[in-house]
Amino acid sequence: MTSFMDNNFLLDTDVAQHLYQAFAADLPIIDYHSHLQQGEIAARKQFRNIAELWLAGDHYKWRLMRSAGVSEDFITGAHSDEAKFLAFCRVLPLAAGNPIYHWCQRLFGISLDINAVNAPRIWEQANARLTTITCWTLLEQAKVEVVCTTDDPVDDLAQHEVIACSELSTRVLPAFRPDAAMRINRPGFVEYLATLGSVTGARIARYADLVAALADRVAYFHQRGARISDHAIDLPISPDAVTANVCEALLARRLAGGILSEAEQGVFQRRLLQDLGAIYASHGWAMCLHIGAQRNNSQRAMQMLGPDTGFDAISDAGHSRGVAALLDALDADGALPKTMLFCLNPAMNEILAAMIGCFQDGSVAGKVQMGPAWWFNDHKDGNLRQLRALANHGVLGTFVGMVTDSRSFASYPRHDYFRRLLCRQLGRWVTDGEYPNDQQALETIVRGVCYDNAKRYFAL
């Protein structure tokens, strides 16, 4: 019988154990997509207690607590940090099979199992350790070499400049997230364009002005180290070709106070992504498309807590035709950037794994990539499904690996979790006689997927 979360956790063969210990365990982390707050990094944030580090803003844990019957006042409400922490520890043992159960164990070397009985001692021991720990400590102890934040085009990136001039060993780079410029129906869109125009020094009255303003900000971000863009693709992209003139008319109607249908939003999104993709390609950037979230499903929760508080889900909307048409249009123009396709719906794993093979051009290994198991797929089964789908249809050894996609500085155990699962899968193939026990080849795959490929792909 294996001990709980021992050194061979998730490593179920001798080969897997060797691959992990010899090649994966000590590699640095390149976290190319996170939601860490650059202001907290610039300020070298110190956490008042373990509840703030673990629970503040972490909608993964909030969802778990709600599902276990914890009332909202112990989650985002008025109760003390200690009461919230004790409530979390009380229900966590119910979450057998949930990756959060594993991600939370052994923090700061505390060997106590997390439960109601041990919670007061864990509270005291963790808080004692936090008196000498900042967010910098957490990044450096996790061996995070590079982390990319998520930044709006109007951000002046001043906090990034502060970080770049600091003694932090982790490189913190901006990533370009222009969702506010693409979600044309959202309240505040017109006001956002006014802000974007003031930042770039040019009034945005037409679609061409919007593209020019975003191109200006891409250049600004590039000068400050950005090499990645990121897009939330919640509505299906139009599969039909869209001219700039069509978007001129749609934007004019929106600026006059009109509202677009979902199909029209997909049309606007298609053209803007196409124009932005060409801009990204000219800078050598990678374009990341996060596909398939169904957001803010609870009106009650939206009114009470706002967005990004744990009430999103997986969409079953059809995205494949629009995504393929977008990539094809860029490819036909010689303007397809390096592209990563993340999808929240695991039913699309095989679809995306097959699609990426349609747009490779020999310029970059894995130029069009299947993104890692993201958000609701970031668990044992989800990671293994994603690895197998990619292996079945593509070249696993070109994969650029895992991200945290998190607002928490305590999320880096996810990378170790992923690395163990990668070694588990490779170990199974070797043990089952499906791949030779070729140490050089296996080391190349493990090091590549865990570190080397991301460093090369994103030019970091």
C-alpha positions as a Python dict, from the first residue, in 0.01 Angstrom:
ca = {
    (1, 'M'): (0, 0, 0),
    (2, 'T'): (137, 342, -101),
    (3, 'S'): (160, 613, 164),
    (4, 'F'): (-51, 927, 119),
    (5, 'M'): (124, 1174, -115),
    (6, 'D'): (468, 1020, -68),
    (7, 'N'): (763, 1088, -298),
    (8, 'N'): (609, 863, -561),
    (9, 'F'): (265, 1028, -556),
    (10, 'L'): (90, 959, -892),
    (11, 'L'): (401, 777, -1020),
    (12, 'D'): (276, 423, -1057),
    (13, 'T'): (571, 259, -1234),
    (14, 'D'): (946, 243, -1174),
    (15, 'V'): (1000, 422, -1506),
    (16, 'A'): (767, 708, -1408),
    (17, 'Q'): (943, 747, -1076),
    (18, 'H'): (1283, 765, -1247),
    (19, 'L'): (1166, 1012, -1514),
    (20, 'Y'): (1019, 1244, -1254),
    (21, 'Q'): (1311, 1235, -1010),
    (22, 'A'): (1585, 1247, -1274),
    (23, 'F'): (1442, 1496, -1523),
    (24, 'A'): (1127, 1679, -1409),
    (25, 'A'): (1126, 1747, -1035),
    (26, 'D'): (1385, 2025, -1020),
    (27, 'L'): (1316, 2210, -1345),
    (28, 'P'): (1227, 2581, -1327),
    (29, 'I'): (872, 2688, -1410),
    (30, 'I'): (767, 2905, -1702),
    (31, 'D'): (413, 3016, -1614),
    (32, 'Y'): (305, 3171, -1943),
    (33, 'H'): (-56, 3236, -1837),
    (34, 'S'): (-154, 3351, -1490),
    (35, 'H'): (-380, 3604, -1325),
    (36, 'L'): (-132, 3710, -1058),
    (37, 'Q'): (-160, 4079, -980),
    (38, 'Q'): (148, 4272, -1085),
    (39, 'G'): (72, 4535, -822),
    (40, 'E'): (105, 4277, -547),
    (41, 'I'): (436, 4161, -693),
    (42, 'A'): (565, 4518, -726),
    (43, 'A'): (470, 4583, -362),
    (44, 'R'): (633, 4257, -250),
    (45, 'K'): (306, 4163, -84),
    (46, 'Q'): (316, 3990, 253),
    (47, 'F'): (7, 3791, 352),
    (48, 'R'): (-161, 3859, 683),
    (49, 'N'): (-244, 3490, 728),
    (50, 'I'): (-292, 3159, 548),
    (51, 'A'): (-658, 3237, 472),
    (52, 'E'): (-562, 3541, 268),
    (53, 'L'): (-300, 3340, 78),
    (54, 'W'): (-524, 3037, 19),
    (55, 'L'): (-879, 3168, -4),
    (56, 'A'): (-880, 3534, -109),
    (57, 'G'): (-991, 3550, -473),
    (58, 'D'): (-957, 3174, -529),
    (59, 'H'): (-1285, 3081, -695),
    (60, 'Y'): (-1173, 2716, -724),
    (61, 'K'): (-1184, 2685, -345),
    (62, 'W'): (-1496, 2898, -319),
    (63, 'R'): (-1686, 2660, -548),
    (64, 'L'): (-1572, 2363, -341),
    (65, 'M'): (-1689, 2523, -19),
    (66, 'R'): (-2029, 2617, -164),
    (67, 'S'): (-2081, 2265, -296),
    (68, 'A'): (-2002, 2127, 53),
    (69, 'G'): (-2275, 2342, 206),
    (70, 'V'): (-2066, 2627, 349),
    (71, 'S'): (-2264, 2951, 358),
    (72, 'E'): (-2137, 3254, 167),
    (73, 'D'): (-2058, 3450, 482),
    (74, 'F'): (-1779, 3197, 550),
    (75, 'I'): (-1652, 3227, 190),
    (76, 'T'): (-1666, 3587, 67),
    (77, 'G'): (-1865, 3732, 356),
    (78, 'A'): (-1802, 3905, 685),
    (79, 'H'): (-1665, 3622, 900),
    (80, 'S'): (-1305, 3640, 1015),
    (81, 'D'): (-1018, 3496, 813),
    (82, 'E'): (-968, 3230, 1078),
    (83, 'A'): (-1334, 3126, 1065),
    (84, 'K'): (-1316, 3099, 685),
    (85, 'F'): (-999, 2892, 704),
    (86, 'L'): (-1149, 2656, 961),
    (87, 'A'): (-1460, 2617, 746),
    (88, 'F'): (-1245, 2527, 447),
    (89, 'C'): (-1046, 2271, 644),
    (90, 'R'): (-1366, 2120, 780),
    (91, 'V'): (-1505, 2038, 435),
    (92, 'L'): (-1187, 1963, 239),
    (93, 'P'): (-1177, 1595, 351),
    (94, 'L'): (-1509, 1549, 171),
    (95, 'A'): (-1340, 1635, -161),
    (96, 'A'): (-1178, 1299, -235),
    (97, 'G'): (-1066, 1295, -599),
    (98, 'N'): (-1067, 1674, -633),
    (99, 'P'): (-721, 1811, -727),
    (100, 'I'): (-766, 2094, -477),
    (101, 'Y'): (-734, 1832, -205),
    (102, 'H'): (-386, 1746, -332),
    (103, 'W'): (-276, 2101, -421),
    (104, 'C'): (-334, 2215, -62),
    (105, 'Q'): (-138, 1944, 117),
    (106, 'R'): (212, 1982, 262),
    (107, 'L'): (230, 2361, 227),
    (108, 'F'): (540, 2501, 401),
    (109, 'G'): (641, 2146, 491),
    (110, 'I'): (354, 2105, 738),
    (111, 'S'): (284, 1731, 746),
    (112, 'L'): (-57, 1742, 916),
    (113, 'D'): (-351, 1617, 713),
    (114, 'I'): (-600, 1895, 652),
    (115, 'N'): (-918, 1839, 850),
    (116, 'A'): (-1125, 1999, 1125),
    (117, 'V'): (-914, 1849, 1405),
    (118, 'N'): (-580, 1967, 1266),
    (119, 'A'): (-704, 2302, 1133),
    (120, 'P'): (-617, 2512, 1443),
    (121, 'R'): (-260, 2376, 1451),
    (122, 'I'): (-218, 2428, 1076),
    (123, 'W'): (-350, 2784, 1117),
    (124, 'E'): (-88, 2858, 1382),
    (125, 'Q'): (203, 2686, 1206),
    (126, 'A'): (131, 2832, 862),
    (127, 'N'): (83, 3183, 999),
    (128, 'A'): (411, 3158, 1190),
    (129, 'R'): (589, 3074, 864),
    (130, 'L'): (414, 3354, 677),
    (131, 'T'): (572, 3618, 903),
    (132, 'T'): (894, 3578, 702),
    (133, 'I'): (740, 3507, 361),
    (134, 'T'): (634, 3742, 82),
    (135, 'C'): (493, 3675, -263),
    (136, 'W'): (853, 3694, -388),
    (137, 'T'): (946, 3408, -156),
    (138, 'L'): (667, 3194, -296),
    (139, 'L'): (772, 3262, -656),
    (140, 'E'): (1139, 3196, -590),
    (141, 'Q'): (1084, 2886, -376),
    (142, 'A'): (866, 2740, -653),
    (143, 'K'): (1153, 2808, -899),
    (144, 'V'): (934, 3027, -1119),
    (145, 'E'): (1172, 3159, -1381),
    (146, 'V'): (911, 3352, -1581),
    (147, 'V'): (551, 3443, -1503),
    (148, 'C'): (320, 3630, -1740),
    (149, 'T'): (43, 3840, -1593),
    (150, 'T'): (-281, 3931, -1772),
    (151, 'D'): (-290, 4296, -1874),
    (152, 'D'): (-543, 4523, -2041),
    (153, 'P'): (-422, 4724, -2343),
    (154, 'V'): (-481, 5052, -2157),
    (155, 'D'): (-247, 4952, -1872),
    (156, 'D'): (66, 5169, -1860),
    (157, 'L'): (265, 4871, -1721),
    (158, 'A'): (435, 5100, -1470),
    (159, 'Q'): (425, 4827, -1206),
    (160, 'H'): (602, 4595, -1446),
    (161, 'E'): (879, 4850, -1478),
    (162, 'V'): (909, 4859, -1098),
    (163, 'I'): (936, 4481, -1088),
    (164, 'A'): (1190, 4473, -1371),
    (165, 'C'): (1415, 4707, -1172),
    (166, 'S'): (1380, 4507, -852),
    (167, 'E'): (1592, 4224, -715),
    (168, 'L'): (1323, 3960, -775),
    (169, 'S'): (1485, 3668, -957),
    (170, 'T'): (1157, 3571, -1130),
    (171, 'R'): (1101, 3758, -1455),
    (172, 'V'): (749, 3905, -1458),
    (173, 'L'): (625, 3989, -1807),
    (174, 'P'): (299, 4140, -1928),
    (175, 'A'): (60, 3953, -2157),
    (176, 'F'): (-185, 4136, -2383),
    (177, 'R'): (-552, 4066, -2300),
    (178, 'P'): (-782, 4286, -2517),
    (179, 'D'): (-1115, 4131, -2413),
    (180, 'A'): (-1259, 4470, -2321),
    (181, 'A'): (-1202, 4589, -2678),
    (182, 'M'): (-1364, 4279, -2828),
    (183, 'R'): (-1674, 4233, -2612),
    (184, 'I'): (-1869, 4488, -2809),
    (185, 'N'): (-2201, 4438, -2628),
    (186, 'R'): (-2065, 4470, -2275),
    (187, 'P'): (-2178, 4769, -2064),
    (188, 'G'): (-1899, 5023, -2062),
    (189, 'F'): (-1766, 4928, -2407),
    (190, 'V'): (-1812, 5276, -2551),
    (191, 'E'): (-1645, 5435, -2248),
    (192, 'Y'): (-1361, 5183, -2278),
    (193, 'L'): (-1293, 5293, -2636),
    (194, 'A'): (-1271, 5651, -2514),
    (195, 'T'): (-1012, 5546, -2257),
    (196, 'L'): (-816, 5346, -2516),
    (197, 'G'): (-824, 5647, -2746),
    (198, 'S'): (-691, 5877, -2474),
    (199, 'V'): (-407, 5635, -2402),
    (200, 'T'): (-305, 5620, -2769),
    (201, 'G'): (-374, 5987, -2840),
    (202, 'A'): (-627, 5923, -3115),
    (203, 'R'): (-1008, 5928, -3103),
    (204, 'I'): (-1167, 5591, -3184),
    (205, 'A'): (-1465, 5666, -3405),
    (206, 'R'): (-1426, 5390, -3664),
    (207, 'Y'): (-1321, 5025, -3677),
    (208, 'A'): (-993, 5119, -3845),
    (209, 'D'): (-920, 5349, -3549),
    (210, 'L'): (-973, 5059, -3308),
    (211, 'V'): (-733, 4832, -3496),
    (212, 'A'): (-473, 5110, -3514),
    (213, 'A'): (-506, 5179, -3141),
    (214, 'L'): (-462, 4813, -3051),
    (215, 'A'): (-162, 4786, -3285),
    (216, 'D'): (-11, 5084, -3104),
    (217, 'R'): (-57, 4911, -2769),
    (218, 'V'): (87, 4583, -2896),
    (219, 'A'): (403, 4773, -2990),
    (220, 'Y'): (406, 4937, -2646),
    (221, 'F'): (370, 4599, -2473),
    (222, 'H'): (635, 4443, -2696),
    (223, 'Q'): (890, 4705, -2590),
    (224, 'R'): (820, 4606, -2229),
    (225, 'G'): (875, 4234, -2276),
    (226, 'A'): (534, 4101, -2382),
    (227, 'R'): (543, 3809, -2623),
    (228, 'I'): (197, 3658, -2569),
    (229, 'S'): (-162, 3769, -2630),
    (230, 'D'): (-459, 3609, -2463),
    (231, 'H'): (-825, 3602, -2564),
    (232, 'A'): (-1140, 3467, -2402),
    (233, 'I'): (-1349, 3315, -2684),
    (234, 'D'): (-1685, 3259, -2519),
    (235, 'L'): (-1908, 3301, -2825),
    (236, 'P'): (-1847, 3102, -3145),
    (237, 'I'): (-1637, 3287, -3400),
    (238, 'S'): (-1808, 3342, -3734),
    (239, 'P'): (-1692, 3080, -3987),
    (240, 'D'): (-1760, 3320, -4274),
    (241, 'A'): (-1517, 3575, -4416),
    (242, 'V'): (-1576, 3922, -4271),
    (243, 'T'): (-1463, 4248, -4429),
    (244, 'A'): (-1350, 4553, -4238),
    (245, 'N'): (-1647, 4743, -4385),
    (246, 'V'): (-1888, 4506, -4210),
    (247, 'C'): (-1716, 4579, -3879),
    (248, 'E'): (-1727, 4952, -3951),
    (249, 'A'): (-2106, 4928, -3971),
    (250, 'L'): (-2135, 4710, -3660),
    (251, 'L'): (-1916, 4942, -3454),
    (252, 'A'): (-2104, 5251, -3577),
    (253, 'R'): (-2432, 5097, -3463),
    (254, 'R'): (-2285, 5012, -3121),
    (255, 'L'): (-2139, 5361, -3077),
    (256, 'A'): (-2485, 5500, -3155),
    (257, 'G'): (-2631, 5298, -2866),
    (258, 'G'): (-2736, 4983, -3050),
    (259, 'I'): (-2691, 4624, -2932),
    (260, 'L'): (-2565, 4341, -3153),
    (261, 'S'): (-2699, 3988, -3177),
    (262, 'E'): (-2477, 3696, -3075),
    (263, 'A'): (-2418, 3616, -3442),
    (264, 'E'): (-2312, 3976, -3508),
    (265, 'Q'): (-2081, 3966, -3208),
    (266, 'G'): (-1922, 3654, -3358),
    (267, 'V'): (-1875, 3841, -3686),
    (268, 'F'): (-1707, 4136, -3512),
    (269, 'Q'): (-1489, 3902, -3306),
    (270, 'R'): (-1380, 3708, -3617),
    (271, 'R'): (-1254, 4015, -3802),
    (272, 'L'): (-1087, 4173, -3501),
    (273, 'L'): (-907, 3847, -3416),
    (274, 'Q'): (-794, 3823, -3778),
    (275, 'D'): (-654, 4175, -3776),
    (276, 'L'): (-492, 4127, -3437),
    (277, 'G'): (-349, 3791, -3539),
    (278, 'A'): (-162, 3957, -3824),
    (279, 'I'): (-28, 4219, -3583),
    (280, 'Y'): (88, 3949, -3342),
    (281, 'A'): (259, 3761, -3626),
    (282, 'S'): (453, 4073, -3723),
    (283, 'H'): (596, 4088, -3370),
    (284, 'G'): (665, 3713, -3342),
    (285, 'W'): (407, 3677, -3063),
    (286, 'A'): (200, 3374, -2968),
    (287, 'M'): (-179, 3411, -2971),
    (288, 'C'): (-362, 3213, -2702),
    (289, 'L'): (-733, 3145, -2754),
    (290, 'H'): (-921, 3033, -2443),
    (291, 'I'): (-1235, 2873, -2584),
    (292, 'G'): (-1556, 2748, -2433),
    (293, 'A'): (-1635, 2914, -2101),
    (294, 'Q'): (-1999, 2977, -2015),
    (295, 'R'): (-1969, 3265, -1772),
    (296, 'N'): (-2178, 3415, -1492),
    (297, 'N'): (-2450, 3150, -1498),
    (298, 'S'): (-2614, 3266, -1175),
    (299, 'Q'): (-2790, 3603, -1190),
    (300, 'R'): (-2825, 3597, -813),
    (301, 'A'): (-2451, 3554, -764),
    (302, 'M'): (-2366, 3808, -1033),
    (303, 'Q'): (-2577, 4071, -860),
    (304, 'M'): (-2433, 3985, -519),
    (305, 'L'): (-2063, 3923, -597),
    (306, 'G'): (-1993, 4024, -957),
    (307, 'P'): (-1797, 3829, -1222),
    (308, 'D'): (-1510, 3584, -1168),
    (309, 'T'): (-1640, 3458, -836),
    (310, 'G'): (-1691, 3091, -918),
    (311, 'F'): (-2014, 3077, -1114),
    (312, 'D'): (-1876, 2995, -1458),
    (313, 'A'): (-1911, 2657, -1630),
    (314, 'I'): (-1829, 2463, -1947),
    (315, 'S'): (-2004, 2559, -2271),
    (316, 'D'): (-2116, 2310, -2533),
    (317, 'A'): (-2129, 2576, -2807),
    (318, 'G'): (-1978, 2472, -3141),
    (319, 'H'): (-1644, 2645, -3195),
    (320, 'S'): (-1452, 2426, -3440),
    (321, 'R'): (-1565, 2576, -3772),
    (322, 'G'): (-1505, 2935, -3667),
    (323, 'V'): (-1164, 2865, -3516),
    (324, 'A'): (-1054, 2672, -3825),
    (325, 'A'): (-1178, 2950, -4054),
    (326, 'L'): (-990, 3212, -3854),
    (327, 'L'): (-665, 3015, -3865),
    (328, 'D'): (-712, 2942, -4235),
    (329, 'A'): (-767, 3309, -4321),
    (330, 'L'): (-451, 3413, -4135),
    (331, 'D'): (-255, 3123, -4285),
    (332, 'A'): (-368, 3211, -4639),
    (333, 'D'): (-241, 3567, -4590),
    (334, 'G'): (94, 3446, -4451),
    (335, 'A'): (1, 3613, -4123),
    (336, 'L'): (-74, 3322, -3889),
    (337, 'P'): (105, 3376, -3557),
    (338, 'K'): (212, 3101, -3324),
    (339, 'T'): (-124, 2998, -3180),
    (340, 'M'): (-240, 2799, -2877),
    (341, 'L'): (-591, 2656, -2863),
    (342, 'F'): (-720, 2597, -2510),
    (343, 'C'): (-1069, 2455, -2473),
    (344, 'L'): (-1275, 2418, -2162),
    (345, 'N'): (-1494, 2147, -2311),
    (346, 'P'): (-1305, 1814, -2295),
    (347, 'A'): (-1529, 1684, -2574),
    (348, 'M'): (-1320, 1908, -2802),
    (349, 'N'): (-986, 1750, -2710),
    (350, 'E'): (-975, 1527, -3017),
    (351, 'I'): (-1111, 1808, -3236),
    (352, 'L'): (-836, 2049, -3138),
    (353, 'A'): (-566, 1781, -3139),
    (354, 'A'): (-657, 1708, -3501),
    (355, 'M'): (-704, 2073, -3600),
    (356, 'I'): (-357, 2186, -3496),
    (357, 'G'): (-209, 1951, -3756),
    (358, 'C'): (-379, 2145, -4036),
    (359, 'F'): (-181, 2466, -3993),
    (360, 'Q'): (180, 2372, -3926),
    (361, 'D'): (429, 2524, -4169),
    (362, 'G'): (771, 2402, -4056),
    (363, 'S'): (878, 2741, -3920),
    (364, 'V'): (836, 2649, -3553),
    (365, 'A'): (796, 2310, -3389),
    (366, 'G'): (431, 2294, -3287),
    (367, 'K'): (353, 2638, -3432),
    (368, 'V'): (-17, 2574, -3366),
    (369, 'Q'): (-46, 2413, -3023),
    (370, 'M'): (-314, 2240, -2822),
    (371, 'G'): (-331, 2418, -2489),
    (372, 'P'): (-294, 2232, -2160),
    (373, 'A'): (-583, 2095, -1954),
    (374, 'W'): (-731, 2425, -1844),
    (375, 'W'): (-957, 2533, -1558),
    (376, 'F'): (-1226, 2264, -1516),
    (377, 'N'): (-999, 2013, -1692),
    (378, 'D'): (-702, 2072, -1461),
    (379, 'H'): (-725, 1748, -1265),
    (380, 'K'): (-578, 1398, -1291),
    (381, 'D'): (-818, 1261, -1551),
    (382, 'G'): (-830, 1588, -1746),
    (383, 'N'): (-453, 1615, -1775),
    (384, 'L'): (-416, 1252, -1879),
    (385, 'R'): (-696, 1287, -2137),
    (386, 'Q'): (-531, 1597, -2284),
    (387, 'L'): (-189, 1431, -2302),
    (388, 'R'): (-332, 1121, -2469),
    (389, 'A'): (-537, 1319, -2721),
    (390, 'L'): (-234, 1524, -2819),
    (391, 'A'): (-16, 1211, -2837),
    (392, 'N'): (-275, 1026, -3046),
    (393, 'H'): (-303, 1298, -3309),
    (394, 'G'): (11, 1510, -3282),
    (395, 'V'): (363, 1524, -3141),
    (396, 'L'): (364, 1523, -2763),
    (397, 'G'): (731, 1620, -2750),
    (398, 'T'): (657, 1967, -2894),
    (399, 'F'): (394, 2054, -2629),
    (400, 'V'): (476, 2366, -2423),
    (401, 'G'): (329, 2236, -2100),
    (402, 'M'): (134, 2363, -1804),
    (403, 'V'): (6, 2699, -1674),
    (404, 'T'): (-145, 2799, -1340),
    (405, 'D'): (-423, 3024, -1480),
    (406, 'S'): (-462, 3139, -1120),
    (407, 'R'): (-481, 3449, -903),
    (408, 'S'): (-304, 3271, -617),
    (409, 'F'): (68, 3266, -536),
    (410, 'A'): (6, 2928, -373),
    (411, 'S'): (-95, 2764, -703),
    (412, 'Y'): (244, 2635, -813),
    (413, 'P'): (190, 2279, -685),
    (414, 'R'): (-20, 2244, -1002),
    (415, 'H'): (300, 2234, -1208),
    (416, 'D'): (440, 1951, -997),
    (417, 'Y'): (105, 1771, -1025),
    (418, 'F'): (120, 1801, -1404),
    (419, 'R'): (482, 1689, -1423),
    (420, 'R'): (404, 1378, -1223),
    (421, 'L'): (114, 1295, -1454),
    (422, 'L'): (330, 1343, -1764),
    (423, 'C'): (591, 1105, -1622),
    (424, 'R'): (313, 864, -1517),
    (425, 'Q'): (183, 847, -1875),
    (426, 'L'): (527, 807, -2031),
    (427, 'G'): (612, 542, -1771),
    (428, 'R'): (297, 348, -1856),
    (429, 'W'): (382, 347, -2227),
    (430, 'V'): (734, 222, -2156),
    (431, 'T'): (616, -42, -1907),
    (432, 'D'): (347, -163, -2149),
    (433, 'G'): (599, -195, -2432),
    (434, 'E'): (450, 92, -2633),
    (435, 'Y'): (763, 309, -2619),
    (436, 'P'): (1129, 208, -2573),
    (437, 'N'): (1309, 278, -2247),
    (438, 'D'): (1532, 521, -2436),
    (439, 'Q'): (1658, 754, -2164),
    (440, 'Q'): (1783, 1020, -2401),
    (441, 'A'): (1455, 1039, -2590),
    (442, 'L'): (1249, 1033, -2272),
    (443, 'E'): (1461, 1306, -2114),
    (444, 'T'): (1411, 1521, -2424),
    (445, 'I'): (1033, 1481, -2401),
    (446, 'V'): (1012, 1540, -2025),
    (447, 'R'): (1245, 1840, -2021),
    (448, 'G'): (1083, 1979, -2334),
    (449, 'V'): (723, 1957, -2213),
    (450, 'C'): (807, 2078, -1861),
    (451, 'Y'): (1041, 2364, -1952),
    (452, 'D'): (1251, 2377, -2271),
    (453, 'N'): (968, 2399, -2526),
    (454, 'A'): (795, 2695, -2357),
    (455, 'K'): (1123, 2884, -2329),
    (456, 'R'): (1187, 2835, -2700),
    (457, 'Y'): (828, 2875, -2825),
    (458, 'F'): (761, 3203, -2645),
    (459, 'A'): (1117, 3333, -2700),
    (460, 'L'): (1169, 3381, -2328),
}
